């Protein structure tokens, strides 16, 4: 049993956020930061049986910034 699962969270081109789990086929989305936190918890609960469920969800927030030169 893994104790932690990591999600990469990026801004969605359509608005809101998208979260993808590393090493697992789990994808979810939400309109706000709070919604994406709740959505990842729900997705992990649905994907794993209770005894196999990771105890920690780590969200790695990725934000691109462009600077004109």
Secondary structure, DSSP 8 states (H G I E B T S, - for coil): --SEEEEEEEE-TTSSEEEEETTS--EEEESSHHHHHHHHHHHHHHHS-GGG--SEEEEEEE-------
